[in-house]
Amino acid sequence: MNAGQTPRSETLSFESGGRTLGGYLARPEGAAQDAALPGVLVLHEAFGLNDDIRQIAQRFARAGYVALAADLFGEQNRAVCMARMMSGLFLNSLEHQGVRDTRAALGYLATLPGVDARRLGAVGYCLGGSLAVALACSDERVRAVAPYYGFNPRPLEAVRRACPVVGSYPGCDPTAAQGRPLDAALEAAGVPHDIKVYPQARHSFANAGRTFDAASSTDAWNRVLAFFDLHVAGAAGS
């Protein structure tokens, strides 16, 4: 598709464990009606589904993916949701409510018209990065994940069953201490991966805001697209 075109977008909702969650869907403009395109799930930070996350979904759509940005907080109180998810990350990394909602969102994306259910990826930021890695270890439908400044599952040995991972971490942030052992664990397990720590970058370097780092963000984006083009878009028939 033409990179200058504006993707088609819509808001929608899906079910997860008897709850209704919302989302924002971006599709490549001009895609054939019968096309089966790769899909990518976009997982938000603690700020929820905001304009920055919607724009990331649009960028993936411009790159040829059907992108679903899921609102994992729904209509619930954001602070309460964050407290529950953060406790889940440390106490039950692979099976708390946030992971279950993430899997439900991935399943919903797989059912959408024009999406090739054999070619699904996920990208996440901070909270969403942690959920992306958990998804990689707990759902065989996902072909590759791209965590940005997230936390690893406990125990780390869970990544031995992960799909390919392309991770981006800021050197001036505690999450750099997550990226380095993740790199080593994936290497030891023989899981395809590309983990990079950006020495001068700070937390949320790839998201709009005061810590945005254009050079690191651009490099990370190019790495993610190249990795997804290989392991997600190129996975048909495998």
PEJOTA-V392507 format. One line per field, one symbol per residue. phi: phi as a letter, one per 30 degrees, with the letter a starting at -180 (. if undefined). psi: psi as a letter, one per 30 degrees, with the letter a starting at -180 (. if undefined). burial: + if it has 16 or more other ideal C-beta (glycine too) atoms within 10 Angstrom, else -. A space follows every 10 residues. Layout:
phi=???
psi=???
burial=???
This chain:
phi=.dddddddba cabbcbhicc ccabcbcddi ddecdccdcb cccddddidc ddddddeddd dddjcdcccd cddhcddddd ddddddddec caecbcdddd dddddddded cdeicdddbb bbbbbheddd dddddecbbd dddabbdchc cddcddeddd cddebccbbd dcaedddcdd ddeddddddi deabcbccec dceidcceld cebddddddd eddddddddd ccddceid
psi=lkffkklkll kallkjhglk lllkkkkkkg kkegkjlllk kjklaffaja eeeeeeeeee efggkjkjjk jffbglkeee eeeeeeeeef fieghleeee eeeeeeeeef fkkgkjffik lkklkceeee eeeeeefgjf fkfllikkha kllklfffff gllkkjkkkk ehkffefeee eeeeeeeefg kkljkkkjef llkhffkkaf gkjeeeeeee eeeeeeeeee fdegfkf.
burial=------+-+- ---+-+---- ++++++++-- +----+++++ +++++++-+- -+++-+++++ ++++++++++ ++++------ ++--++-++- --++-++++- ++++++++++ -+--++-+++ ++++++++++ +++++++++- ++++++++++ +++--+-++- -+++++++++ --+-++-++- -++-++---- +-+++-++-- +++++++--- --+--++-++ +-+++-++-- +++-+---
